Amino acid sequence: MTEYDKIFKEKMDTLLGAENTMDAATMKIQKLLLSIFEKDYLPKFEIENGTLTASRKNLALLSQIDSLFDKIRKAISRDVLADFVKTILRSSTLNAEYYIALGFEKKRIYSILREKVNIERLIGITPTGKAKKGGYIARLTQTRSAREQIIQYVTKSLTTQTPFLDFQSGVKDLIVGTTKKGAATKGVLQKYFDQYAYDAFNQYDEVSNKQFAEDLGLKHFIYEGSEILTSRAFCKKRIGKAFTVKETKKWKDDPTLIEKKTKSTYNPLIERGRYKCRHFVKYITKLLYDKIK
């Protein structure tokens, strides 16, 4: 294995490993949220004959859900996002090291990294790693869509006069997930970070990677990664093969590409196989491409 192959593999392992670490940390915070919900929130509801009602007091409790999530914001920032930010910064550095190992001048590569890639600016953090107010990382800690799911569930339970024990069980499943009937479902924060963090950070890496390739004039790549049981047909037919950037213009018309309704906005070099794709675009020189082909 060449030096540049080793570096690219380290990058892939770094990003894929971060997903598992992030998921484990998120599950712990979900348990914390459930604990706060059960201790500080559930006892406040008025119950009639074992059933929730849409009383004025109960409806007023909807406004307190935000405060429950505010109590876990620091934990989210510290235990989930801090490590993932370090991962994406490390990945950006590995991209630079990859292109140096591929044969490009070190000074030129680090100039691109500093001036045009600049992951810190892209994800909204300071050079010391702190989240900038209003930046992407800061917005992630607000967990807005996760809060809305809880609010909607509580609202529905009140207006449909749900038995309190059913409400308690249902909200637990919503917050921490469930393994009922042998089918595991993720909790509300896991789903949130799946949608707004992991995929976004993975795409930020590809944006960084693509910027390097464009500045270096690289127009060929390998669709890198491994095949697992859940690999999509779209990816299976491409894994380990070399392509030109021009060829990807037709990928949106591949019948195996998921989410066909939005194919007009599909960016193949950034999205690859789309949602939670585990594969990477590994840019190579024309010389290497000719040897592979």
C-alpha positions in Angstrom: 0.0 0.0 0.0 1.4 3.4 -1.0 1.8 6.3 1.5 -1.1 8.2 0.0 -3.3 5.1 0.2 -2.5 4.7 3.9 -3.4 8.4 4.5 -6.7 8.1 2.7 -7.6 5.0 4.6 -6.8 6.7 7.8 -9.2 9.5 6.8 -12.0 7.1 6.0 -11.5 5.2 9.3 -11.5 8.5 11.2 -14.8 9.6 9.7 -16.6 6.3 9.9 -15.3 5.7 13.5 -16.6 9.1 14.6 -20.1 8.1 13.6 -20.1 5.3 16.1 -18.5 7.4 18.8 -21.1 10.2 18.2 -24.0 7.7 18.3 -22.8 6.2 21.6 -22.4 9.7 23.2 -25.9 10.7 21.9 -27.5 7.7 23.5 -26.2 8.7 26.9 -27.6 12.2 26.5 -30.9 10.8 25.4 -31.0 8.9 28.7 -30.2 12.1 30.6 -33.0 13.9 28.8 -35.4 11.1 29.7 -34.3 11.3 33.3 -34.9 15.1 33.4 -38.3 14.7 31.6 -39.5 12.0 34.1 -38.2 13.9 37.2 -39.0 17.5 36.4 -41.8 17.4 33.9 -44.1 14.4 34.1 -45.2 15.0 37.7 -46.6 18.4 36.8 -49.4 17.1 34.6 -53.0 17.1 35.7 -54.7 13.6 35.3 -58.3 12.7 35.4 -59.2 9.1 35.8 -55.7 8.1 34.7 -56.0 10.1 31.5 -54.3 13.3 30.3 -56.6 16.2 29.5 -56.2 19.4 27.5 -56.6 21.5 30.6 -55.2 25.0 30.7 -52.4 23.9 33.1 -51.4 21.0 30.9 -51.3 23.1 27.8 -49.2 25.7 29.6 -46.6 22.9 30.2 -45.8 22.8 26.5 -43.8 26.0 26.9 -41.5 24.3 29.4 -40.2 21.7 26.9 -37.6 24.1 25.6 -36.2 24.4 29.1 -35.7 20.7 29.3 -33.6 20.7 26.2 -31.7 23.8 27.4 -30.4 21.7 30.3 -28.6 19.3 28.0 -27.1 21.8 25.5 -23.8 21.9 27.3 -23.6 18.1 27.4 -24.4 18.0 23.7 -21.6 20.5 22.9 -19.1 18.8 25.2 -19.8 15.1 24.7 -21.1 14.9 21.1 -20.1 17.9 18.9 -16.6 18.7 20.4 -15.2 15.3 19.4 -16.9 15.4 16.0 -15.5 18.9 15.3 -12.0 17.5 16.1 -12.7 14.7 13.7 -13.7 16.9 10.8 -10.7 19.1 11.4 -8.4 16.1 11.5 -10.0 14.8 8.3 -9.3 18.2 6.6 -5.6 17.9 7.6 -5.5 14.3 6.3 -6.8 15.5 3.0 -3.9 17.9 2.8 -1.4 15.2 3.7 -2.9 12.9 1.1 -2.3 15.4 -1.7 1.2 16.0 -0.5 1.9 12.3 -0.5 0.3 12.2 -4.0 3.2 14.4 -5.1 2.0 18.0 -4.9 4.1 20.8 -3.3 3.6 21.1 0.5 3.5 24.9 0.4 0.8 24.9 -2.3 -1.3 22.4 -0.4 -1.3 24.2 2.9 -2.0 27.5 1.1 -5.2 25.9 -0.3 -6.1 24.4 3.1 -5.7 27.8 4.8 -7.2 30.1 2.2 -9.8 28.1 0.3 -10.8 25.1 2.4 -10.9 26.6 5.9 -13.1 24.1 7.6 -13.2 26.3 10.8 -15.0 29.1 8.9 -17.3 26.6 7.1 -18.7 24.9 10.2 -18.6 28.0 12.4 -15.9 27.6 15.0 -13.0 29.7 16.1 -9.3 28.6 15.5 -9.4 27.3 19.1 -12.4 25.1 18.4 -15.1 27.1 20.1 -18.5 27.5 18.4 -19.2 30.9 16.9 -22.5 32.5 17.8 -25.0 31.9 15.0 -22.6 29.4 13.3 -23.6 25.9 12.2 -22.2 24.2 15.3 -24.0 26.6 17.6 -27.2 26.0 15.8 -26.8 22.3 16.1 -26.8 22.5 19.9 -30.3 24.0 19.8 -31.7 20.7 18.5 -34.8 22.5 17.2 -36.4 19.7 15.2 -35.9 17.3 18.1 -37.7 19.7 20.4 -40.6 20.1 18.0 -41.1 16.3 17.9 -41.5 16.2 21.7 -43.8 19.2 21.6 -46.0 17.6 18.9 -46.2 14.3 20.8 -47.2 16.0 24.0 -49.8 18.2 22.2 -51.3 15.1 20.5 -51.4 13.2 23.7 -53.2 16.0 25.5 -55.8 16.7 22.7 -56.6 12.9 22.3 -56.8 12.3 26.0 -54.2 9.6 26.1 -54.0 7.4 29.2 -51.1 8.7 31.3 -49.2 5.3 31.4 -49.4 5.1 27.6 -48.2 8.7 27.3 -45.3 7.9 29.7 -44.3 4.8 27.7 -44.7 6.5 24.4 -42.5 9.5 25.3 -39.8 7.1 26.6 -39.8 5.3 23.2 -39.6 8.6 21.4 -36.7 10.0 23.5 -34.4 6.9 23.8 -35.8 4.6 21.0 -37.2 1.1 21.3 -36.4 -2.5 20.6 -40.1 -3.6 20.7 -41.1 -6.4 18.3 -37.5 -7.1 17.5 -37.1 -3.9 15.5 -34.8 -1.3 17.0 -35.6 2.4 16.5 -33.4 5.3 17.3 -34.1 8.0 19.8 -35.0 11.6 19.0 -31.5 13.0 19.3 -29.9 10.1 17.4 -32.3 10.8 14.5 -31.6 14.5 14.8 -27.8 14.1 14.6 -28.1 11.5 11.8 -29.9 14.1 9.7 -28.2 17.4 10.6 -24.6 16.4 11.8 -23.1 13.2 10.5 -24.2 13.7 6.8 -23.4 17.4 6.9 -19.9 16.9 8.3 -19.2 14.1 5.8 -20.3 16.4 3.0 -18.1 19.2 4.5 -15.2 16.8 4.1 -16.1 16.2 0.5 -16.4 19.9 -0.1 -12.9 20.3 1.3 -11.7 17.4 -0.8 -13.3 18.8 -4.0 -11.7 22.2 -3.4 -8.3 20.6 -3.3 -9.0 18.6 -6.5 -10.2 21.7 -8.4 -7.3 23.8 -7.4 -4.9 21.0 -8.3 -6.6 20.3 -11.6 -7.5 16.7 -10.8 -10.3 15.4 -12.9 -10.2 11.7 -12.0 -11.1 9.7 -8.9 -11.7 6.3 -7.3 -15.1 5.6 -5.7 -13.4 4.4 -2.4 -14.8 2.4 0.4 -16.0 -1.1 1.4 -19.2 -3.1 0.7 -21.4 -4.1 3.6 -24.8 -5.7 3.8 -26.6 -2.3 3.7 -24.6 -0.9 0.8 -26.9 0.5 -1.9 -27.0 -0.9 -5.5 -25.8 2.6 -6.6 -22.6 2.2 -4.6 -22.0 -1.5 -5.2 -21.5 -1.0 -8.9 -19.0 1.8 -8.3 -16.9 0.7 -5.3 -13.2 0.5 -6.2 -13.6 1.7 -9.7 -12.0 4.8 -11.3 -14.1 7.6 -13.0 -13.6 11.0 -14.6 -15.4 14.0 -13.0 -17.2 14.5 -16.3 -18.8 11.0 -16.0 -20.6 11.9 -12.8 -22.9 14.3 -14.6 -25.0 11.3 -15.7 -25.1 9.7 -12.3 -28.3 11.6 -11.4 -30.1 9.5 -14.0 -29.0 6.2 -12.5 -32.3 4.3 -11.6 -30.6 3.0 -8.4 -30.0 6.5 -7.0 -32.3 7.1 -4.1 -34.5 10.1 -3.7 -35.2 10.6 -7.4 -37.6 13.5 -6.8 -34.6 15.7 -5.9 -32.2 14.4 -8.5 -32.0 17.8 -10.1 -30.2 19.1 -7.1 -28.0 16.0 -6.7 -24.3 16.7 -6.4 -22.5 13.4 -7.1 -19.0 14.4 -5.9 -20.4 15.7 -2.6 -23.4 13.4 -1.9 -22.1 10.2 -3.5 -24.8 7.5 -2.6 -26.7 10.1 -0.6 -28.1 9.7 2.9 -25.4 8.2 5.3 -23.3 7.0 2.4 -20.1 5.3 3.7 -18.1 5.9 0.5 -15.6 8.5 -0.5 -14.3 10.3 -3.6 -10.5 9.7 -3.8 -9.1 12.0 -6.4 -6.1 10.7 -8.3 -3.7 12.0 -11.1 -4.3 11.2 -14.8 -1.3 9.0 -14.7 -2.8 6.8 -11.9 -6.1 6.8 -13.7 -4.6 5.5 -16.9 -2.8 2.7 -15.0 -6.1 1.6 -13.3 -8.1 1.8 -16.5 
